[in-house]
Structures are given as structure tokens and as C-alpha cells.
Amino acid sequence: MTDDANGSTVQSGTGTGNAFSNVPIEITISVGKARPLIRDLIQMGKDTVLPLDSGVEDPVELYVGERLIARGELEELGEEQKGQLAVRLTEVADLRNGLE
């Protein structure tokens, strides 16, 4: 850690050399798509089940904006976080050149 010109503490040593490396981003996880007819969409209400084009064991896709950055498998976290979903990555895009 170092102090910047304003006297604030700056975290260093992330290994990326990028000032934005500690900025959080939002990743969207896509588990599938639904293709209902418009008449079915209009009739939807609470407790409607909308079938997806994928199964529980199928891979999910991870996106930053419109860019596919990885694929993975959904899994449930352990005892302390029972019911919480997570993604185990199985493929990761080469992001060294930045997001395009």
C-alpha cells in the first residue's frame, strides 16, 4: 500500500498494473432462453412456469455486457450457505487484451 498525492491509501500489488483492477463489474449468468407465444406471455401471472431451452445440468454462460467471458456449471454452495447458487467455471475467455 502507498499514499497518493491526496494522502489517501492506495492498494498496490494486484499484479495487473491497471488502476481499474479493483473496480467491481456486473456479470450476467445466462441459464437459458424461453420462447413463449405472445398470447401465452400476455396470460402469464404469478406461479406461471416458463420452460427454458436448457436443462439443469447444461452449461451456463457468463457475460460482461454483450461479451461472453466464460462458461460454467451451476452448483449449490455448502452447508453454511445452503440454497445459494454459484458457478464453477469450465471455460474462460482470454481477457488479457481487455473487454471489447
C-alpha positions, 0 to 999 in steps of 0.5 A, spaced: 500 500 500 502 507 498 499 514 499 497 518 493 498 525 492 491 526 496 494 522 502 489 517 501 491 509 501 492 506 495 492 498 494 498 496 490 500 489 488 494 486 484 499 484 479 495 487 473 498 494 473 491 497 471 488 502 476 481 499 474 483 492 477 479 493 483 473 496 480 467 491 481 463 489 474 456 486 473 456 479 470 450 476 467 449 468 468 445 466 462 441 459 464 437 459 458 432 462 453 424 461 453 420 462 447 413 463 449 407 465 444 405 472 445 398 470 447 401 465 452 406 471 455 400 476 455 396 470 460 402 469 464 401 471 472 404 469 478 406 461 479 406 461 471 412 456 469 416 458 463 420 452 460 427 454 458 431 451 452 436 448 457 436 443 462 439 443 469 445 440 468 447 444 461 452 449 461 451 456 463 454 462 460 457 468 463 457 475 460 460 482 461 455 486 457 454 483 450 461 479 451 461 472 453 467 471 458 466 464 460 462 458 461 460 454 467 456 449 471 451 451 476 452 448 483 449 449 490 454 452 495 455 448 502 452 447 508 453 454 511 450 457 505 445 452 503 440 454 497 445 459 494 447 458 487 454 459 484 458 457 478 464 453 477 467 455 471 469 450 465 471 455 460 474 462 460 475 467 455 482 470 454 481 477 457 488 479 457 487 484 451 481 487 455 473 487 454 471 489 447 
